[in-house]
Amino acid sequence: MTAQHIAFEWTETNREWIIENPIRIATYIIVALILRFLLHRAIDRATRRPQPSAVGSEVETRKPALLRHLREKTPSTARSAAVAERRAQRAKTIGSVLKSTVSIILLVWVVLSVLSVLGVNIAPFIASAGIVGLAIGFGAQNLVRDFVSGVFMLLEDQYGVGDIVDLGEASGEVESVGLRITTLRDIDGTLWYVRNGEIIRVGNMSQEYAVARVELPVALGADLDRAQAVALEAANEALADDAAAADVLGVPEMLGIQEVGPDQVTLRMTVKTKPNAQWATQRLLRRAVLAAYDENGISLPHPLSRLVGATRGE
C-alpha cells in the first residue's frame, strides 16, 4: 500500500470530523445567534413605547405594543405621565422575562444539536435533565410559584407602583413590583416584602375609581331630614372648590340612615372620586359637615357626658 493511498484513506475517514462536523456546529451556533437577535429585537419593539407624534399625541397612543391587547385597568380620566411610566415598566419586565426564556430555549437547542453532531447519545442527557429538573422543581417549588405568580400579576395588571393595595397580611402603597417580591410601605412607614406566591387576594384601592364614604353621627333626637339636607349642602359647597373638584368624579349622595344606636343615629354619605383621592375627600367632607352642623344647631351625640351624669346620679 502506497503512502498516497494511506493519506487518501485518512482523509476520507476524518473528513467528517475535520470539515463536516465543525461546519454543522458553526451553522447551528450562527442560526441560534441570528434567531436570538431577531427575537430579542422583536421583543424590544413590542415592549418599547412608541414616540408620540408632534400633533394630537396622547398617552394612550404611546402604549407599548405588547400591552395593547392585555387588560387595561386605568380609566381614561386618569391618563398621565405616571400611568405611561407604569405601562413602560410593566412592558419592560415582561420583555425581560421573554428574552430570558428565548435565550434559555436556544441555548438548550444548540447544546443538544452539538452533542448530536458529535455522535453523543442525547437520550440519557434528556432523561437526566428531566430527573434533575424534577428534583429542582420539588426543591424550589416556592421560588417557581413566586415567579409564575409575578408573571401573571404583571400580565393581568393587578397592581402597579404607586397603587394602594391590601394584600391580606400587609397593606400600603406599592413601591416596587418584581417577579418574586412585591414591596409596599404602610401608613406607619414600615416597608413590607411580600412574596408573590404567598399573595392569595389583592384589594386594589387605586384602580379605575374610588368612593369616599363618610359616616355622620347625630344625636338621637335631632331632626334627621334637616341633618341630611345640611350635610348634603355643606358637601356640595366644599366640593365646589377647584382643588377639591379636580379629585371628584360625581356628586355627593346622601344614602340616609346607616345605623341606629342607643344614643345616636349614623347617616351615610358617599361621593365617587379619582383613585387615591377618597381619603382626602373624606377628611374634607367631615370638616365641612361638622362646621355646618355647628352653625345650624344640629346636635351631635354626647355619650360621654351622659355616662358622667349617670355616675353622679343626675
C-alpha positions, 0 to 999 in steps of 0.5 A: 500500500502506497503512502498516497493511498494511506493519506487518501484513506485518512482523509476520507475517514476524518473528513467528517470530523475535520470539515463536516462536523465543525461546519454543522456546529458553526451553522447551528451556533450562527442560526441560534445567534441570528434567531436570538437577535431577531427575537430579542429585537422583536421583543424590544419593539413590542415592549418599547413605547412608541414616540408620540407624534408632534400633533394630537399625541396622547398617552394612550397612543404611546402604549407599548405594543405588547400591552395593547391587547392585555387588560387595561385597568386605568380609566381614561380620566386618569391618563398621565405621565405616571400611568405611561411610566407604569405601562413602560415598566410593566412592558419592560419586565415582561420583555425581560422575562421573554428574552430570558426564556428565548435565550434559555430555549436556544441555548438548550437547542444548540447544546443538544444539536452539538452533542448530536453532531458529535455522535453523543447519545442525547437520550440519557442527557434528556432523561437526566435533565428531566430527573434533575429538573424534577428534583429542582422543581420539588426543591424550589417549588416556592421560588417557581410559584413566586415567579409564575405568580409575578408573571401573571400579576404583571400580565393581568395588571393587578397592581402597579407602583404607586397603587394602594393595595391590601394584600391580606397580611400587609397593606400600603402603597406599592413601591416596587413590583418584581417577579418574586417580591412585591414591596409596599410601605404602610401608613406607619412607614414600615416597608413590607416584602411580600412574596408573590406566591404567598399573595392569595387576594389583592384589594386594589384601592387605586384602580379605575375609581374610588368612593369616599364614604363618610359616616355622620353621627347625630344625636338621637333626637335631632331632626334627621331630614334637616341633618341630611339636607345640611350635610348634603349642602355643606358637601356640595359647597366644599366640593365646589372648590377647584382643588377639591373638584379636580379629585371628584368624579360625581356628586355627593349622595346622601344614602340616609340612615346607616345605623341606629344606636342607643344614643345616636343615629349614623347617616351615610354619605358617599361621593365617587372620586379619582383613585387615591383621592377618597381619603382626602375627600373624606377628611374634607367632607367631615370638616365641612359637615361638622362646621355646618352642623355647628352653625345650624344647631344640629346636635351631635351625640354626647355619650360621654357626658351622659355616662358622667351624669349617670355616675353622679346620679343626675 
